[in-house]
Amino acid sequence: MHPVSSKPSVESTTTEQPRFWSMKPWWCQPWSILLTGIAVVSGSWWWPQRIWITLPLGLAVVAWWTLFLVLVPAAYRHGNLPEAE
């Protein structure tokens, strides 16, 4: 038998936003963003094997990951993103 609590749960008393990643298509999920970035950097080293190609691509991928895996979800959690129309 499960104990019954007289306190209302936090989830039932607040209006909760849908999870950020549940609103995104499969190609915009964290796993696909990470795999694409790894594939781009790996491919840029495997094929031409030039650091001057791989390094800028790697920096761009890290910036892309930071934006889409850290900053945008944090802004969504804090309500700093404009509403979709």
Backbone bond lengths (Angstrom), bond angles and torsions (degrees), N, CA, C in turn:
res aa  C-N    CA-C-N  psi(-1)  N-CA   C-N-CA  omega(-1)  CA-C   N-CA-C  phi
1 M - - - 1.445 - - 1.525 109.09 -
2 H 1.319 116.78 136.94 1.462 122.38 -178.04 1.523 109.96 -92.90
3 P 1.341 116.74 136.44 1.471 119.16 177.25 1.529 110.36 -66.72
4 V 1.308 115.14 144.92 1.457 121.49 179.21 1.518 108.20 -102.94
5 S 1.303 116.38 128.47 1.450 121.21 -179.52 1.524 109.22 -99.48
6 S 1.320 116.15 140.21 1.458 119.79 178.35 1.528 111.58 -86.11
7 K 1.333 116.92 -11.54 1.457 120.49 178.63 1.522 109.86 -81.58
8 P 1.338 117.20 136.37 1.469 118.04 174.11 1.520 109.39 -71.49
9 S 1.299 116.06 145.92 1.460 119.05 179.43 1.531 109.49 -72.32
10 V 1.307 114.99 155.91 1.462 120.63 -179.33 1.522 110.17 -63.27
11 E 1.344 116.55 -37.56 1.453 119.81 -177.89 1.520 112.26 -65.62
12 S 1.300 117.86 -32.83 1.456 119.35 -176.69 1.528 112.40 -80.38
13 T 1.326 117.75 -16.43 1.458 119.70 -177.79 1.527 113.41 -97.60
14 T 1.327 117.19 -12.64 1.457 119.73 179.92 1.514 109.15 -118.15
15 T 1.316 114.97 151.94 1.454 118.08 174.63 1.517 107.00 -84.40
16 E 1.299 116.06 118.18 1.457 121.13 -173.75 1.521 110.21 -98.77
17 Q 1.324 115.49 137.08 1.455 120.87 175.49 1.523 108.64 -73.39
18 P 1.327 116.29 150.80 1.471 116.93 172.58 1.516 109.15 -65.94
19 R 1.309 116.04 152.32 1.462 119.82 178.69 1.517 109.79 -59.71
20 F 1.320 116.15 138.59 1.462 122.06 -175.83 1.524 111.64 -56.75
21 W 1.321 117.17 -48.26 1.457 120.22 -174.90 1.515 112.44 -73.70
22 S 1.315 119.26 -20.53 1.467 120.34 178.78 1.528 111.45 -71.77
23 M 1.312 117.83 -16.65 1.466 121.85 179.62 1.522 112.53 -91.23
24 K 1.316 117.21 -4.06 1.462 121.43 -174.58 1.531 110.86 -101.43
25 P 1.351 116.77 147.12 1.467 120.02 175.96 1.532 110.94 -69.69
26 W 1.318 116.21 171.14 1.473 120.87 -175.82 1.526 112.09 -59.52
27 W 1.330 117.66 -34.70 1.461 119.69 -176.83 1.522 112.72 -77.58
28 C 1.329 117.33 -2.35 1.462 121.54 178.49 1.530 111.06 -119.59
29 Q 1.315 116.93 23.86 1.461 122.33 177.43 1.528 108.75 -89.11
30 P 1.336 117.81 157.44 1.474 119.53 -178.23 1.528 113.48 -55.39
31 W 1.320 117.60 -40.95 1.463 119.48 -178.31 1.520 111.50 -63.74
32 S 1.336 118.17 -37.52 1.462 119.41 -179.31 1.529 111.26 -74.84
33 I 1.324 116.85 -33.96 1.468 120.59 176.63 1.531 110.10 -65.28
34 L 1.334 116.42 -45.21 1.467 120.39 178.97 1.526 111.69 -64.93
35 L 1.341 117.16 -46.66 1.467 119.65 -178.94 1.521 112.28 -63.81
36 T 1.327 116.99 -38.73 1.466 120.04 178.71 1.524 110.53 -64.84
37 G 1.320 117.19 -43.56 1.465 120.37 178.71 1.515 112.24 -63.32
38 I 1.332 116.26 -42.82 1.464 120.07 177.95 1.525 110.31 -64.10
39 A 1.329 116.86 -41.70 1.470 120.41 179.32 1.528 111.69 -64.05
40 V 1.325 117.19 -40.83 1.470 120.52 -179.91 1.526 110.61 -63.88
41 V 1.325 116.82 -47.79 1.466 120.10 -178.33 1.529 110.31 -68.25
42 S 1.321 117.31 -43.23 1.470 120.39 179.02 1.527 110.91 -63.01
43 G 1.328 116.21 -44.88 1.456 119.89 179.58 1.515 112.70 -64.53
44 S 1.333 116.28 -35.80 1.463 119.01 -179.78 1.529 111.27 -70.77
45 W 1.305 117.66 -22.18 1.462 119.28 175.46 1.527 110.93 -91.20
46 W 1.311 116.72 -40.39 1.469 120.55 -176.17 1.526 112.09 -64.24
47 W 1.328 116.76 -44.01 1.465 119.23 -174.32 1.533 111.90 -79.28
48 P 1.348 120.72 -66.20 1.479 117.12 -177.12 1.528 114.12 -84.95
49 Q 1.319 118.01 -21.29 1.472 123.45 -177.26 1.530 112.01 51.35
50 R 1.330 113.25 51.34 1.463 119.97 178.23 1.528 107.99 -124.92
51 I 1.323 115.64 122.09 1.466 119.92 -178.17 1.517 111.13 -65.04
52 W 1.329 117.81 -31.04 1.465 120.68 -178.93 1.526 111.88 -70.91
53 I 1.317 117.87 -14.50 1.466 121.67 172.24 1.526 110.12 -93.19
54 T 1.321 115.88 -45.23 1.464 121.11 -175.34 1.521 112.72 -69.23
55 L 1.311 118.41 -41.17 1.463 121.19 -176.90 1.534 113.17 -62.10
56 P 1.339 119.79 -49.96 1.470 118.28 177.19 1.525 112.99 -63.40
57 L 1.344 116.36 -37.83 1.461 118.83 176.93 1.528 111.10 -64.49
58 G 1.326 116.16 -40.56 1.466 120.10 177.50 1.522 112.26 -62.58
59 L 1.322 116.64 -41.73 1.465 120.32 177.26 1.531 111.34 -65.32
60 A 1.332 116.64 -39.25 1.465 120.21 177.40 1.531 110.92 -65.04
61 V 1.318 116.79 -39.24 1.470 120.70 178.67 1.526 110.43 -65.65
62 V 1.314 117.87 -42.50 1.472 120.73 178.08 1.530 110.28 -62.89
63 A 1.324 117.17 -40.73 1.472 120.15 176.76 1.527 110.15 -64.05
64 W 1.314 117.50 -41.81 1.463 123.31 178.36 1.525 110.58 -62.32
65 W 1.338 116.63 -46.20 1.464 120.44 177.14 1.521 111.12 -61.05
66 T 1.333 116.59 -44.63 1.467 120.07 -179.49 1.522 110.67 -60.21
67 L 1.312 116.20 -44.20 1.455 119.90 -179.51 1.531 111.55 -64.83
68 F 1.322 116.66 -54.43 1.458 120.04 -170.63 1.525 115.01 -87.41
69 L 1.323 119.34 -19.17 1.463 120.85 -179.82 1.526 113.17 -104.43
70 V 1.345 116.94 -16.96 1.467 119.61 -177.45 1.531 111.46 -120.00
71 L 1.319 116.96 -59.67 1.466 120.51 -170.48 1.529 113.61 -70.86
72 V 1.327 117.77 -48.11 1.468 119.90 -178.05 1.533 111.75 -64.87
73 P 1.352 119.80 -46.75 1.475 117.89 176.69 1.538 113.18 -61.73
74 A 1.330 116.89 -35.20 1.474 119.52 178.08 1.524 110.36 -67.02
75 A 1.332 116.76 -41.25 1.468 119.65 177.83 1.522 110.47 -64.29
76 Y 1.317 117.87 -37.41 1.466 121.59 177.86 1.529 110.73 -64.10
77 R 1.339 116.18 -45.09 1.471 120.41 179.73 1.519 111.61 -60.17
78 H 1.328 116.44 -36.67 1.465 120.74 -177.62 1.521 112.73 -90.14
79 G 1.334 116.84 1.44 1.458 120.74 176.42 1.513 113.81 75.90
80 N 1.318 118.13 25.17 1.463 121.19 -177.85 1.520 113.63 -95.17
81 L 1.314 118.33 8.18 1.465 120.97 178.15 1.505 109.84 -100.73
82 P 1.327 117.86 142.51 1.459 119.50 177.53 1.539 110.83 -67.23
83 E 1.305 116.36 151.14 1.451 121.41 179.69 1.520 110.32 -71.36
84 A 1.314 116.17 141.86 1.475 120.41 175.80 1.526 108.53 -76.21
85 E 1.325 115.55 141.59 1.461 119.51 -178.40 1.478 111.52 -94.04
